[in-house]
Amino acid sequence: MKNLDWANLSFGYMPTDYNVRCYYRDGKWGEVEVCSDEYLKLHIAATSLHYGQEAFEGLKAYRCADGKVRVFRVEDNAARLQSTCRGILMPEVPTDLFVEMVKKVVRLNQEWIPPYESGATLYVRPLLIGTSAQVGVHPATEYLFMIFVTPVGPYFKGGFSSNPYVIIRDFDRSAPLGTGMYKVGGNYAASLRANDIAHRKGYACEFYLDAKEKKYMDECGAANFFGIKNNTYVTPKSTSILPSITNKSLMQLAEDLGMKVERRQIPEEELATFEEAGACGTAAVISPISYIDDLDTGAHYDFGAEPGPMSRKLYDTLRGIQYGTVEDKHGWTTVVIE
């Protein structure tokens, strides 16, 4: 294991030893290649550069209490990437190939996997890009699927602590029936200005309302939203929201804990009725929300300075499954290194 200050690791890129690559040419996927180069040689007319034929995923590898290394719901990441491929006309990466490459890159870089209880994890980033030259809006004929890894600390500096969020109405992250349900870089590019405004105003992140009516909660730039009230876990339903694997897991765990689960439109004014609220995703798992401000209307929705009891319970349960200290009743984890 590398001799790093794991406890103070930030969430960012750090070079590791190897990445893995696989090329799609002549209508089929080739052999998996191991590479130590951090750079790509890419044609200046590649469709990924000009027409946004690019998709990515994010998952983590965990060094667990029993010494084993596990990844979480890897086949769900493969399925979500396949959905994105169908949405922007790229060849689907087969689940077996996706899982093989995830396991391979984690094993190749196992010295970079942070120790158990360090608060850090190994972030795994699959990336699929169109590589063949194309001038004119058409899909590429050749593609590169690659995966790199980097050790990361907590997404927010305080870890599992409450943060303030702000509703920003002047920007849309994604339109209904657009690419919001796909994990493509363009959605994140669309969130950069609003995110910068939120940070400059002292908030952890921005929240978007639905692009059509500006009435319902959508999501923030990098996470799904949930609220808790009356022993019910409520999360938005929309064609512009990325289907979060973390949120999907939390909904199941909420049911396991005897809670009701509702996935539906959430009018902004309903925020006033929630006892707890949070943002959820791979990077932070759960980021509890202390309050949400709507700067245009002056509305202020307060959920408390500390994480609520159900958010804490859901967080601890999910993290326990990921680290192998809570029984994995749903078969979500895969052992990569014994």
Secondary structure, DSSP 4 states (H G I P E B T S, - for coil): -----GGG--SS----S-EEEEEEETTEE---EEE--S-----TTBHHHHS--EEE--EEEEE-TTS-EEEESHHHHHHHHHHHHHHTT-PPPPHHHHHHHHHHHHHHTGGGSPPTTSS-EEEEEEEEEE-SB-SSS---S-EEEEEEEEEE--SSTTSS--EEEEE--S--S--TTTTTTS--HHHHHTTHHHHHHHHHTT-SEEEEE-TTTS-BEEEETTBEEEEEETTEEEE---TTS---HHHHHHHHHHHHTT-EEEES--BGGGGGG-SEEEEEETTTEEEEEEEEEETTTTEEEE--SS--HHHHHHHHHHHHHHTTSS--TT--EEEEE-
